[in-house]
Amino acid sequence: MSNDLYLSASEAAAMLGVSPATLYAYVSRKKLRSFQTPDSRSSRYWRADVIALATKGGTRTDSGAEARQTAITLLTEDGTYYRGQSVIGLAETESLESVAGLLWQADPAEIFSGRLPKPAPHQKKILASLSSALPMDRALALLPLLERANPRAFDTSAAGFAQAGADAVRWLTALLFNRSEPSADPIHQVVASATTKSDAIADLVRRAMILVADQQFCDTTRAVRAAAITGVTAYGAVIVGMVAGGGQSIRFNRVDAVRRFIAEVASSNHPEEAVIGRIRLAEKIPGFEPLPNHQQGDARADALMSASKQVFKGEPEFERLMRALNLTTELTGRAPGVIIPLLFLGHMLGMRGNELAIGMIGRALGWIAHAQEEMRQSPRRSPQANYVGQLPRPG
């Protein structure tokens, strides 16, 4: 292909004045055409499309608002970076608490100290009345009460917000794993102790939570940032993220479909049939959809799959899953997304119906970081609506 007709990702992004993630979003919305470079994971972009988009002011979001800036997460063709540090490297060596400190720009030793947040009034009675509720619903019911029980939650200074973030994450972990009180132990160990005694699985939990902590401006993050304009607390940021993540367009079209697929292949003596049956019906294989922010493949998924192979090697359910995934890749040319090893980890820990809890704790770190950043950005005018309804009659 002629180099005069195409631009690299960096060239196209520079011409449009957008981030690589926004560039990939334009491709998914059919605003730009991209072409895979032979023998490479990178793509090139049709120069005429880029020029046309730049000329007509296409570097605004679909809502008409200017593209937002962030210093939290960078998404590139080479991988994801939290404040300039590779998420793959962080998952190899760091604790969830240290990554929280990085994202929130706080000292993890100070915010995750031995001081624990208070329970809500009558919390034991409330938890008893919610004993049959799903863990996510239980957390959503208690977090607003816990926010009010801990007045420091309303300290929106940089230090206060980070401290409240640590408290909120500790309470979220406790509620998602049926604990009546938070713990000062490392978050991944709290999760592991509720499900397994294996150090290897505990480390896999740590890796998973770090890898999914932030995805830049995905749907749930945009919801959190919108709420942050009003001055929500760290607890509020987590609540908004959870509510947005439970929306039908997100949850039932993706999470539940992947959960059912994993359960089906893990329990089948012929897991390939789950793949072949869907392809015969022209159905998509859940968890293999290319995400707007990871059009060229997801290094997070590769890292979590690699670690999972070390931990679950020889496990029959994992071997069945791999047979199904390998066949899907062979037939479609696509690799599994990070949601598959993430939900499979929950499946292996016996978290039926609560498989997303591990990812939810990790995502809370990103939501809190984005709420904190949004609250500190310069105030801006409310966008002017473009009314398209019926006009008033004259006279």
N, C-alpha and C positions, 0 to 999 in steps of 0.2 A: 504494500500500500504506500502511496506517495506521501512523503513527510509533509509536503506543502498543503495537503488536504486535511491533515489531522494535527491535533494538539495533545501533549501529554496531560496527565491530571494536574500537575503543578502549573503548567502553562494556562490551561483552561480556567483553573481556580483563580489564578492571578488576574486574568483578563476580566473575569466576572466579579472579582473582589469578594469571593466566598470561600468557605472552608471546603476541604475534600468531602466531608460528610454531606454538605449541601449540594455539592456537585453530583454525588451519587443519588441524592434525593431527586434532582432534576431528571436523571436518567429513568428512575422508577416512575416518574410522572409523565414520561414521554416527551419531555421538553428538550432533551439532548439525546443524540444517538452515540453509542459507544461501541467499540470493537475490540475484541480481545487480541492482544499482541501475541503472535505465534511464539511458542516456547517460553511464555512468560505469564505471570499472574496479573500483570498490569494491563490497563486499557488505554486506548487512545480515543479522542473525541473529535467528531466531525467539526472542522473549523467553521463552516458556514452556520451551523447550529449555534455555536458559541457566540459568534458575532451577532447573529439575529437576536439572541437572548439578551446580550449586553446592550444592544441598540434600543430595544423596546423596554428597558428597565426591568428585566426579568429577575434581577437579583433581589427580589423581595419575596417574602413568603406568600403562600396562597391567600392569606388573609389580608395582604396588602401592607403588613407591618415590615419594617426593615429587619434584616437578618440580625439576630441577637449575637452578642459577643460573649465568650466564656474563656476563663483561664483555668478551667478545671480539667477537662478531658479533650485530648486531641485524637481524632480518628484518621488514620492514614491507610494506604494500601499495604504498608508494612506492619500495621498493628495498632493497638490502642495504648495511649500514654496518659497517665494521671499526673498532672502538673509536671510534664516533661520526663517522667519515669515510665519505662515500659511496664505494662500491667503483667506481662509474662514474667519478667524479672521480679516484680513485687510478689507475685504468687509463689515464686520459688523460695523466697527468703524471709518475707515479712509477716507479721501478725496482722489480724484484722484491725486491731487497735492502732497499730502504727500507720496503717493505710488510712484509717479514719483521721488520724492526726495530720497526715499529709493532705487529704482532701479538705479538711476544715481549717488547715493552717494553725494547728494547736499542738501542744506538747501532750502526747498520748499518756505519759506517766501522770500528768496532772488531771486530765479529764477522766481517765479510767483508773481512779485511785480506789482506795479501800472504802471510801465514803459511798454509801448506797442510797438511792432515792427512796422516798417514803411510799408506803402503800396508800391506797385511797380509803376513805372512811367506809366501813362495812364491806371491805373488799372480799373477805372470806364468804360472807353470805351471798354477795353478788356472783362470785365464782361458782358457788354451789348451785345457784339458780341457773347458771349457764353451763352446767356440766355436760349437757348433751349437745351444746352448740359446737360448730366447727371452730378450730383454733383461730382462724382468721377473723371470724365473726366475734369471738371472745375478745380478741385483741382490740378490734374496732370499738367494742362496747366499753372497754376499760381505759383505753388510752386518754380520752378526754377527762375522765375522772382523775387519773394519775397526774395529768398536767396541772390540774387545779390543786392537787394535794402537795405539789412541789412548786412553791412560788418562784423559785429560781428559774423555772421554765420560761418565765416572762421577761427575763433579762436578755435583751436582744443585742447587747454588746458582743463584739467578736468572741471574747472569752466566755461570756455567759451563754451564748448560743451554742458554742462547742461543748460546754459542760452539759447543757440540757440535751444536746444530741447524744452524748454518751449515755446519759440516764435513760433517754427514750429507747435507745438500741438495747440496753440491758433489760428494760421492762418488756420490750417487744419479744426478745428472745425467751424470757420467762413465760410469757403468755402463749407463745406459739408452741411451747414444749411442756405445757401443763405444770409449770412451777408456780408456787404461790408467792414467791419472792425472787428478786433479782440476785445475781451472784457476782462477786468480784473476780471470779475466775475468768480466764480468757474465753471469749464468746464461743470459739469453735469447740473448746473443751466442754462447755455447758451443753452445747448441742449434742456432742458425742456421748456425754454421760447419760443423756436422756434416751439414747437409742442403742448405743453399743459401747463396749469397753476397748475397742480396737484403736490403738494409736495411729495405725495407718489410715483408717477411715476418718479419724479426727483430723488428720492432716489434709485429707482430701476435702473435707468440709471447709477447712480454712482456705484452701486454694479456690474452691468454687465460689465462696462468698466474695473473695477479692476480685476474681475475674469478672464477676457480673455487677460490681459495685456501681459503675456508672456507664451509661450508653449515650452520653451527651444529650442532645435535644430529642429524645424519643417522646412518645405521647404522654407517658406518666410524668416525665420531667417537665414538659411544658405545662401540665396541669399544676404541678407544684410551684413552678415559677410564677404562674398567674396568681395563685393564692398568696405567694410571698409578697406581692405588691401591697397587699393589705396588712402585712406585718404579722403573719402567723408565726407561732413558735416552732421549735424543732419537733415537738410532739405533733403539732398541726401539720408540718411538712410530711411526716410519716403517714398520718391519717389520710391526707389528700392523695399521696402516692398509692396507698393501698386501695382506696376507693376507686381511683382512676384505673388501677390495674385490674380491678374486678369488673370493669365495664364489659358488656357483652361483645363488643367489636374486638376487644383484645383477648379476653379470657376464653370465650367459647370457640373462637375461630382458631386459637393457637394452643393455649395451655391444655385445655381439656382434650383436644384432638391428639396432642403428643402423649398425654397421660394414657389415653385409651390404646394408642399404638404400642407403647412400651409394655403395657399389661398384656396385650394380645401376643406379642412376639416372645415375651419372656416366659409365658406359660405354654407355648406351643412346641410340639416336637418337630413341627415343620414351619419355622418362623418365616421362611421365604414366601409362604402362601399369603401372608398378610401384605407383602409388597406386591406380588404378582396380581392378587385380586384387585387391589386399588388401581394399579396401572391399567388393567383390562377395562376398568370402568372409567378410565381417563381422570382418575382422582389424583390429587397431589399427595405425596407422602409427607405426613406431618413432621415438622422440624427441619425440613430440607429447603424451605423457602428462603431465597436470598433476601436479607434484610437491607433496607435502604442505606444504612450506615456501614454495611459490610458486604458490598457488592462483589468484591474480589476474593471472598473467602474470609473466614473468621478464625484468626489465630488463637482466640480464647477457647474456641471449641477444640482445636487441635491440641492445645495444652491440657485441657481437662480430660479429653479422651485418652491422651497418652498416660496421664496419671492414673486414670481409672483402670487402664489395662494392667498396670502394675499392682493395683490393690485387688482387683476382682479376677485376676488370672485364674483360670480353672473353675470359676463359678459357673454352673450350668446356665443360669439366667443371663449372665453376661455374654457367654458364648453364643447363645441364641440371638441376643440383641446384635452382636457383631455380625452374625450371618445375614441378618436382615439389613443392617446398615451397609455392609459391603455390597450386597446385591443392588441396593438402591443406588449407590454411587456408580456401580457398573452400568446400570440401565439409564441413569439420568445425567451422569457426569457431575453431579453435585455432591458436596460433602455435608455431613450433618451439622446443624447449628448447635450452639452451646446449650440450648434448652434441652436437648436430648440427654447428654451426660448429666446435666443438672437434675432433671426430673428422675433419671434412672437412679441417681444416688439416693434421692428420697425414697424411691421404690425399694431399693435394697435395704434401707433402714427401717422399713415397715411403716412408713409414714403415709398410709393409704388416705387419699383425699387431702393430705397436707404436704404433698411432695414439694410444693413451691416455697415452703417456709424457709429453707436454706437460702434460696435466691432472694426472698423478700427481706431477710436480714441484711444481706449484702447490698441490695438496692437502697435500703434505708440510708446507708452512708452517702450515696450519691444524691438522694433527694434532699437530705439536710444540707449538703454542700451547695446545691443549686439554690435552695431557699436563702441561704446565707449570702451567696453572691448576688442574687437578684435584689435583696433588700439593701445592698450597699452600692448598687449601680445608680447612676444619676437619674433623678426623677424624669419622667417623660410624659408627654401629652397623651391623653387617651386617643386611640385611633378614631378617625371620623368614619361613620358608617356610610356606605353607599346604598341608599334606600332604593329598592326595586319593586316595592309593592304598589297598590293602587293609589293614584294621585287624588287629592281632594277636588271636588267639583267646583267650578268657578261660581261666584256669586253666593 
